[in-house]
Amino acid sequence: MSIKTISSREVYRNRWMTVREDAIERQDGSSGIYGVVSKPDFALIIPYENGAFHLVEQFRYPVQGRYLEFPQGMWEDQKDASPETVAAGELQEETGLVAGRMTYLGHVFNAPGYSTQGMHVFLAEELSPGPQRLSPEESDLVCRRVTVEEFEALVLEGRIKDASSLAAYGLLRMKKRLPPG
């Protein structure tokens, strides 16, 4: 390892994350600090049927705006739940959809320069509708169905800015898992 941790101290904690500051020594002997946000991995689901995606839109407080994104989330109260279980639960919670087939596409880190968090990406197909189960934090969430072409246009227009959704879409495209619309 080219960076050695000299000391570490927790500076903040809540039920979703921990923030710590690490004093470090680089390979050349110089010192520095790293701020590290530790968060559990989450599941991101790409609900796909008949050439279209099911997206969710909600107000995102840190960036003070409403944006479209793929359904995603973590279960901070059930840290031992498998990524597959979380994905199925988040899909139904946010969209009301149940997937007849869920395909694991891979794991991606969100921001490895400052965070430990990654995401497990799933393609959800053979969808059937059901009731949403929104949490209080998601009370303003709305669902929207968009074609693949509309999705790409919304990205170019700046209506889809969620890096997790963009990375997941790129992973889907590279794995060539997207059937023709």
PyRosetta script that sets phi, psi and omega in degrees:
from pyrosetta import init, pose_from_sequence

init()
pose = pose_from_sequence("MSIKTISSREVYRNRWMTVREDAIERQDGSSGIYGVVSKPDFALIIPYENGAFHLVEQFRYPVQGRYLEFPQGMWEDQKDASPETVAAGELQEETGLVAGRMTYLGHVFNAPGYSTQGMHVFLAEELSPGPQRLSPEESDLVCRRVTVEEFEALVLEGRIKDASSLAAYGLLRMKKRLPPG")
pose.set_psi(1, 136.1)
pose.set_omega(1, -176.8)
pose.set_phi(2, -87.5)
pose.set_psi(2, -9.4)
pose.set_omega(2, 178.5)
pose.set_phi(3, -125.2)
pose.set_psi(3, 129.0)
pose.set_omega(3, -179.2)
pose.set_phi(4, -106.4)
pose.set_psi(4, 131.9)
pose.set_omega(4, 176.5)
pose.set_phi(5, -81.5)
pose.set_psi(5, 122.2)
pose.set_omega(5, 179.2)
pose.set_phi(6, -89.4)
pose.set_psi(6, -45.7)
pose.set_omega(6, 178.2)
pose.set_phi(7, -153.7)
pose.set_psi(7, 162.3)
pose.set_omega(7, -179.5)
pose.set_phi(8, -145.4)
pose.set_psi(8, 137.8)
pose.set_omega(8, 177.2)
pose.set_phi(9, -140.2)
pose.set_psi(9, 138.2)
pose.set_omega(9, 177.1)
pose.set_phi(10, -78.7)
pose.set_psi(10, 130.3)
pose.set_omega(10, -179.9)
pose.set_phi(11, -112.3)
pose.set_psi(11, -14.5)
pose.set_omega(11, 179.4)
pose.set_phi(12, -162.7)
pose.set_psi(12, 146.6)
pose.set_omega(12, 176.4)
pose.set_phi(13, -151.3)
pose.set_psi(13, 138.4)
pose.set_omega(13, 166.5)
pose.set_phi(14, -141.4)
pose.set_psi(14, -171.7)
pose.set_omega(14, -174.8)
pose.set_phi(15, -72.1)
pose.set_psi(15, -12.7)
pose.set_omega(15, -178.4)
pose.set_phi(16, -103.6)
pose.set_psi(16, -24.0)
pose.set_omega(16, -172.9)
pose.set_phi(17, -158.1)
pose.set_psi(17, 163.2)
pose.set_omega(17, 171.2)
pose.set_phi(18, -129.3)
pose.set_psi(18, 138.5)
pose.set_omega(18, 175.3)
pose.set_phi(19, -116.0)
pose.set_psi(19, 130.0)
pose.set_omega(19, 178.1)
pose.set_phi(20, -130.5)
pose.set_psi(20, 159.1)
pose.set_omega(20, 175.5)
pose.set_phi(21, -119.5)
pose.set_psi(21, 124.3)
pose.set_omega(21, -179.6)
pose.set_phi(22, -109.6)
pose.set_psi(22, 129.2)
pose.set_omega(22, 169.0)
pose.set_phi(23, -84.0)
pose.set_psi(23, 132.2)
pose.set_omega(23, -174.5)
pose.set_phi(24, -129.1)
pose.set_psi(24, 161.7)
pose.set_omega(24, 171.3)
pose.set_phi(25, -125.7)
pose.set_psi(25, 125.7)
pose.set_omega(25, 179.7)
pose.set_phi(26, -80.6)
pose.set_psi(26, 168.7)
pose.set_omega(26, -177.7)
pose.set_phi(27, -57.4)
pose.set_psi(27, -32.6)
pose.set_omega(27, -179.2)
pose.set_phi(28, -83.2)
pose.set_psi(28, 1.5)
pose.set_omega(28, 179.1)
pose.set_phi(29, 95.2)
pose.set_psi(29, -10.4)
pose.set_omega(29, 179.1)
pose.set_phi(30, -73.6)
pose.set_psi(30, 153.3)
pose.set_omega(30, -178.4)
pose.set_phi(31, -106.0)
pose.set_psi(31, 164.9)
pose.set_omega(31, 179.3)
pose.set_phi(32, -171.5)
pose.set_psi(32, -171.6)
pose.set_omega(32, 176.7)
pose.set_phi(33, -132.9)
pose.set_psi(33, 154.9)
pose.set_omega(33, 171.3)
pose.set_phi(34, -128.0)
pose.set_psi(34, 133.2)
pose.set_omega(34, 167.8)
pose.set_phi(35, -95.4)
pose.set_psi(35, 125.7)
pose.set_omega(35, -176.2)
pose.set_phi(36, -122.9)
pose.set_psi(36, 124.8)
pose.set_omega(36, 175.1)
pose.set_phi(37, -97.7)
pose.set_psi(37, 116.1)
pose.set_omega(37, 178.2)
pose.set_phi(38, -100.1)
pose.set_psi(38, 119.6)
pose.set_omega(38, 178.0)
pose.set_phi(39, -137.5)
pose.set_psi(39, 147.3)
pose.set_omega(39, 175.8)
pose.set_phi(40, -66.1)
pose.set_psi(40, 154.6)
pose.set_omega(40, 173.9)
pose.set_phi(41, -62.3)
pose.set_psi(41, 158.4)
pose.set_omega(41, 177.5)
pose.set_phi(42, -128.5)
pose.set_psi(42, 171.3)
pose.set_omega(42, 176.8)
pose.set_phi(43, -108.0)
pose.set_psi(43, 138.2)
pose.set_omega(43, 173.5)
pose.set_phi(44, -121.0)
pose.set_psi(44, 133.1)
pose.set_omega(44, -175.0)
pose.set_phi(45, -118.7)
pose.set_psi(45, 132.6)
pose.set_omega(45, 176.1)
pose.set_phi(46, -105.0)
pose.set_psi(46, 93.8)
pose.set_omega(46, 178.7)
pose.set_phi(47, -77.7)
pose.set_psi(47, 119.7)
pose.set_omega(47, -172.9)
pose.set_phi(48, -131.7)
pose.set_psi(48, 133.4)
pose.set_omega(48, 172.4)
pose.set_phi(49, -159.8)
pose.set_psi(49, 139.6)
pose.set_omega(49, 174.4)
pose.set_phi(50, 49.4)
pose.set_psi(50, 45.1)
pose.set_omega(50, 175.9)
pose.set_phi(51, 77.1)
pose.set_psi(51, 15.2)
pose.set_omega(51, -177.4)
pose.set_phi(52, -140.7)
pose.set_psi(52, 156.8)
pose.set_omega(52, 176.5)
pose.set_phi(53, -107.7)
pose.set_psi(53, 152.5)
pose.set_omega(53, 169.6)
pose.set_phi(54, -102.2)
pose.set_psi(54, 117.8)
pose.set_omega(54, -179.7)
pose.set_phi(55, -110.6)
pose.set_psi(55, 163.9)
pose.set_omega(55, 173.0)
pose.set_phi(56, -121.1)
pose.set_psi(56, 151.5)
pose.set_omega(56, 176.8)
pose.set_phi(57, -130.8)
pose.set_psi(57, 131.9)
pose.set_omega(57, 177.2)
pose.set_phi(58, -152.6)
pose.set_psi(58, 162.3)
pose.set_omega(58, 177.7)
pose.set_phi(59, -74.3)
pose.set_psi(59, 128.6)
pose.set_omega(59, 177.9)
pose.set_phi(60, -108.0)
pose.set_psi(60, 104.5)
pose.set_omega(60, -173.5)
pose.set_phi(61, -53.5)
pose.set_psi(61, -48.7)
pose.set_omega(61, -176.4)
pose.set_phi(62, -57.5)
pose.set_psi(62, -31.2)
pose.set_omega(62, -179.3)
pose.set_phi(63, -107.5)
pose.set_psi(63, 4.3)
pose.set_omega(63, 174.7)
pose.set_phi(64, 51.1)
pose.set_psi(64, 49.8)
pose.set_omega(64, 178.3)
pose.set_phi(65, -160.5)
pose.set_psi(65, 162.9)
pose.set_omega(65, 175.7)
pose.set_phi(66, -99.6)
pose.set_psi(66, 130.4)
pose.set_omega(66, -179.5)
pose.set_phi(67, -140.0)
pose.set_psi(67, 152.6)
pose.set_omega(67, 175.0)
pose.set_phi(68, -84.2)
pose.set_psi(68, 144.6)
pose.set_omega(68, 178.9)
pose.set_phi(69, -160.1)
pose.set_psi(69, 167.4)
pose.set_omega(69, 172.3)
pose.set_phi(70, -74.5)
pose.set_psi(70, 150.2)
pose.set_omega(70, 175.2)
pose.set_phi(71, -57.2)
pose.set_psi(71, 141.5)
pose.set_omega(71, -177.4)
pose.set_phi(72, -163.9)
pose.set_psi(72, 156.7)
pose.set_omega(72, 176.8)
pose.set_phi(73, 170.4)
pose.set_psi(73, 174.5)
pose.set_omega(73, 177.2)
pose.set_phi(74, -134.2)
pose.set_psi(74, 162.1)
pose.set_omega(74, 178.4)
pose.set_phi(75, -112.6)
pose.set_psi(75, 91.6)
pose.set_omega(75, -177.5)
pose.set_phi(76, -66.9)
pose.set_psi(76, -21.6)
pose.set_omega(76, 179.0)
pose.set_phi(77, -89.3)
pose.set_psi(77, -9.4)
pose.set_omega(77, 179.2)
pose.set_phi(78, -133.7)
pose.set_psi(78, 66.5)
pose.set_omega(78, -174.6)
pose.set_phi(79, -62.9)
pose.set_psi(79, -19.6)
pose.set_omega(79, -179.3)
pose.set_phi(80, -90.6)
pose.set_psi(80, -0.1)
pose.set_omega(80, 178.2)
pose.set_phi(81, -66.2)
pose.set_psi(81, 140.4)
pose.set_omega(81, 179.9)
pose.set_phi(82, -70.2)
pose.set_psi(82, 154.0)
pose.set_omega(82, 176.7)
pose.set_phi(83, -55.9)
pose.set_psi(83, -35.4)
pose.set_omega(83, 179.6)
pose.set_phi(84, -65.1)
pose.set_psi(84, -42.0)
pose.set_omega(84, 179.0)
pose.set_phi(85, -65.7)
pose.set_psi(85, -43.7)
pose.set_omega(85, 178.6)
pose.set_phi(86, -62.9)
pose.set_psi(86, -43.5)
pose.set_omega(86, -179.5)
pose.set_phi(87, -60.4)
pose.set_psi(87, -47.9)
pose.set_omega(87, 179.8)
pose.set_phi(88, -62.5)
pose.set_psi(88, -41.8)
pose.set_omega(88, 179.8)
pose.set_phi(89, -66.5)
pose.set_psi(89, -43.7)
pose.set_omega(89, 180.0)
pose.set_phi(90, -66.2)
pose.set_psi(90, -38.7)
pose.set_omega(90, 178.5)
pose.set_phi(91, -59.6)
pose.set_psi(91, -48.9)
pose.set_omega(91, -179.1)
pose.set_phi(92, -68.7)
pose.set_psi(92, -41.8)
pose.set_omega(92, -179.2)
pose.set_phi(93, -58.3)
pose.set_psi(93, -49.5)
pose.set_omega(93, -172.5)
pose.set_phi(94, -83.5)
pose.set_psi(94, -34.3)
pose.set_omega(94, -174.1)
pose.set_phi(95, -114.8)
pose.set_psi(95, -19.1)
pose.set_omega(95, -172.9)
pose.set_phi(96, 83.5)
pose.set_psi(96, -2.6)
pose.set_omega(96, -177.1)
pose.set_phi(97, -84.7)
pose.set_psi(97, 146.7)
pose.set_omega(97, 173.2)
pose.set_phi(98, -120.3)
pose.set_psi(98, 130.7)
pose.set_omega(98, -177.7)
pose.set_phi(99, -92.4)
pose.set_psi(99, 130.8)
pose.set_omega(99, 172.9)
pose.set_phi(100, -77.1)
pose.set_psi(100, -25.3)
pose.set_omega(100, 177.9)
pose.set_phi(101, -140.3)
pose.set_psi(101, 129.1)
pose.set_omega(101, 178.9)
pose.set_phi(102, -124.2)
pose.set_psi(102, 121.5)
pose.set_omega(102, -178.1)
pose.set_phi(103, -112.9)
pose.set_psi(103, 126.4)
pose.set_omega(103, 178.3)
pose.set_phi(104, -77.2)
pose.set_psi(104, 126.2)
pose.set_omega(104, -179.5)
pose.set_phi(105, -100.5)
pose.set_psi(105, -25.7)
pose.set_omega(105, 178.9)
pose.set_phi(106, 147.1)
pose.set_psi(106, -179.4)
pose.set_omega(106, -179.2)
pose.set_phi(107, -118.2)
pose.set_psi(107, 135.6)
pose.set_omega(107, -178.9)
pose.set_phi(108, -135.1)
pose.set_psi(108, 138.0)
pose.set_omega(108, 172.5)
pose.set_phi(109, -80.7)
pose.set_psi(109, 143.4)
pose.set_omega(109, -179.6)
pose.set_phi(110, -78.7)
pose.set_psi(110, -55.4)
pose.set_omega(110, -175.1)
pose.set_phi(111, -147.7)
pose.set_psi(111, 73.1)
pose.set_omega(111, -173.1)
pose.set_phi(112, -65.6)
pose.set_psi(112, -5.8)
pose.set_omega(112, 175.7)
pose.set_phi(113, -74.9)
pose.set_psi(113, -20.1)
pose.set_omega(113, 179.7)
pose.set_phi(114, -145.7)
pose.set_psi(114, -3.9)
pose.set_omega(114, -175.4)
pose.set_phi(115, -135.9)
pose.set_psi(115, 148.3)
pose.set_omega(115, 176.5)
pose.set_phi(116, -85.8)
pose.set_psi(116, -11.0)
pose.set_omega(116, -171.5)
pose.set_phi(117, -71.3)
pose.set_psi(117, 138.4)
pose.set_omega(117, 172.8)
pose.set_phi(118, -130.4)
pose.set_psi(118, 179.5)
pose.set_omega(118, 178.7)
pose.set_phi(119, -134.8)
pose.set_psi(119, 145.7)
pose.set_omega(119, 173.3)
pose.set_phi(120, -99.1)
pose.set_psi(120, 123.7)
pose.set_omega(120, -174.3)
pose.set_phi(121, -103.9)
pose.set_psi(121, 131.3)
pose.set_omega(121, 179.9)
pose.set_phi(122, -127.3)
pose.set_psi(122, 142.8)
pose.set_omega(122, 170.6)
pose.set_phi(123, -99.2)
pose.set_psi(123, 121.5)
pose.set_omega(123, -179.9)
pose.set_phi(124, -105.0)
pose.set_psi(124, 125.6)
pose.set_omega(124, -179.7)
pose.set_phi(125, -133.7)
pose.set_psi(125, 176.3)
pose.set_omega(125, -176.9)
pose.set_phi(126, 53.0)
pose.set_psi(126, 58.5)
pose.set_omega(126, -172.0)
pose.set_phi(127, -85.1)
pose.set_psi(127, 139.9)
pose.set_omega(127, 172.8)
pose.set_phi(128, -129.0)
pose.set_psi(128, 143.1)
pose.set_omega(128, -175.8)
pose.set_phi(129, -79.1)
pose.set_psi(129, 154.7)
pose.set_omega(129, 175.2)
pose.set_phi(130, -160.1)
pose.set_psi(130, -170.5)
pose.set_omega(130, -178.6)
pose.set_phi(131, -81.7)
pose.set_psi(131, 144.1)
pose.set_omega(131, 171.5)
pose.set_phi(132, -73.0)
pose.set_psi(132, 155.2)
pose.set_omega(132, 175.8)
pose.set_phi(133, -132.5)
pose.set_psi(133, 69.0)
pose.set_omega(133, -173.8)
pose.set_phi(134, -74.8)
pose.set_psi(134, 139.8)
pose.set_omega(134, 173.9)
pose.set_phi(135, -81.6)
pose.set_psi(135, 166.2)
pose.set_omega(135, 178.2)
pose.set_phi(136, -55.9)
pose.set_psi(136, -34.3)
pose.set_omega(136, 179.1)
pose.set_phi(137, -67.5)
pose.set_psi(137, -18.6)
pose.set_omega(137, -177.2)
pose.set_phi(138, -108.3)
pose.set_psi(138, 16.3)
pose.set_omega(138, -171.9)
pose.set_phi(139, -61.8)
pose.set_psi(139, -21.7)
pose.set_omega(139, 179.9)
pose.set_phi(140, -98.0)
pose.set_psi(140, 7.3)
pose.set_omega(140, -176.3)
pose.set_phi(141, -71.1)
pose.set_psi(141, 134.0)
pose.set_omega(141, 174.4)
pose.set_phi(142, -126.6)
pose.set_psi(142, 150.0)
pose.set_omega(142, 179.6)
pose.set_phi(143, -101.1)
pose.set_psi(143, 149.0)
pose.set_omega(143, 179.6)
pose.set_phi(144, -145.9)
pose.set_psi(144, 134.7)
pose.set_omega(144, 177.8)
pose.set_phi(145, -99.3)
pose.set_psi(145, 127.7)
pose.set_omega(145, 179.4)
pose.set_phi(146, -134.0)
pose.set_psi(146, 144.0)
pose.set_omega(146, 176.3)
pose.set_phi(147, -70.0)
pose.set_psi(147, 165.4)
pose.set_omega(147, 177.1)
pose.set_phi(148, -59.0)
pose.set_psi(148, -41.8)
pose.set_omega(148, 179.6)
pose.set_phi(149, -64.0)
pose.set_psi(149, -42.2)
pose.set_omega(149, 177.6)
pose.set_phi(150, -64.6)
pose.set_psi(150, -39.0)
pose.set_omega(150, 178.4)
pose.set_phi(151, -57.0)
pose.set_psi(151, -50.3)
pose.set_omega(151, -179.4)
pose.set_phi(152, -62.8)
pose.set_psi(152, -37.8)
pose.set_omega(152, 177.7)
pose.set_phi(153, -66.2)
pose.set_psi(153, -40.3)
pose.set_omega(153, 178.8)
pose.set_phi(154, -64.6)
pose.set_psi(154, -34.3)
pose.set_omega(154, 174.9)
pose.set_phi(155, -63.2)
pose.set_psi(155, -48.9)
pose.set_omega(155, -178.1)
pose.set_phi(156, -65.0)
pose.set_psi(156, -29.7)
pose.set_omega(156, 178.5)
pose.set_phi(157, -80.8)
pose.set_psi(157, -8.7)
pose.set_omega(157, -178.3)
pose.set_phi(158, 83.3)
pose.set_psi(158, 14.0)
pose.set_omega(158, 177.8)
pose.set_phi(159, -84.9)
pose.set_psi(159, -22.6)
pose.set_omega(159, 173.3)
pose.set_phi(160, -115.0)
pose.set_psi(160, 109.4)
pose.set_omega(160, -177.0)
pose.set_phi(161, -122.1)
pose.set_psi(161, -1.2)
pose.set_omega(161, -177.5)
pose.set_phi(162, -68.9)
pose.set_psi(162, 114.2)
pose.set_omega(162, -177.1)
pose.set_phi(163, -61.1)
pose.set_psi(163, -34.2)
pose.set_omega(163, 178.9)
pose.set_phi(164, -63.9)
pose.set_psi(164, -43.5)
pose.set_omega(164, 178.9)
pose.set_phi(165, -65.1)
pose.set_psi(165, -40.5)
pose.set_omega(165, 179.8)
pose.set_phi(166, -67.2)
pose.set_psi(166, -40.8)
pose.set_omega(166, 177.8)
pose.set_phi(167, -65.0)
pose.set_psi(167, -41.8)
pose.set_omega(167, 179.5)
pose.set_phi(168, -63.8)
pose.set_psi(168, -41.7)
pose.set_omega(168, 177.9)
pose.set_phi(169, -63.1)
pose.set_psi(169, -42.0)
pose.set_omega(169, 177.2)
pose.set_phi(170, -62.0)
pose.set_psi(170, -41.8)
pose.set_omega(170, 177.6)
pose.set_phi(171, -62.7)
pose.set_psi(171, -43.6)
pose.set_omega(171, 177.3)
pose.set_phi(172, -58.7)
pose.set_psi(172, -47.3)
pose.set_omega(172, -179.4)
pose.set_phi(173, -64.1)
pose.set_psi(173, -42.3)
pose.set_omega(173, -178.7)
pose.set_phi(174, -68.0)
pose.set_psi(174, -31.7)
pose.set_omega(174, 178.8)
pose.set_phi(175, -82.9)
pose.set_psi(175, -3.5)
pose.set_omega(175, 179.4)
pose.set_phi(176, 53.5)
pose.set_psi(176, 40.1)
pose.set_omega(176, -179.2)
pose.set_phi(177, -91.4)
pose.set_psi(177, -1.6)
pose.set_omega(177, -175.8)
pose.set_phi(178, -91.2)
pose.set_psi(178, 109.3)
pose.set_omega(178, 177.2)
pose.set_phi(179, -66.0)
pose.set_psi(179, 154.5)
pose.set_omega(179, 178.2)
pose.set_phi(180, -60.3)
pose.set_psi(180, 145.3)
pose.set_omega(180, -175.9)
pose.set_phi(181, -76.2)
pose.dump_pdb("model.pdb")
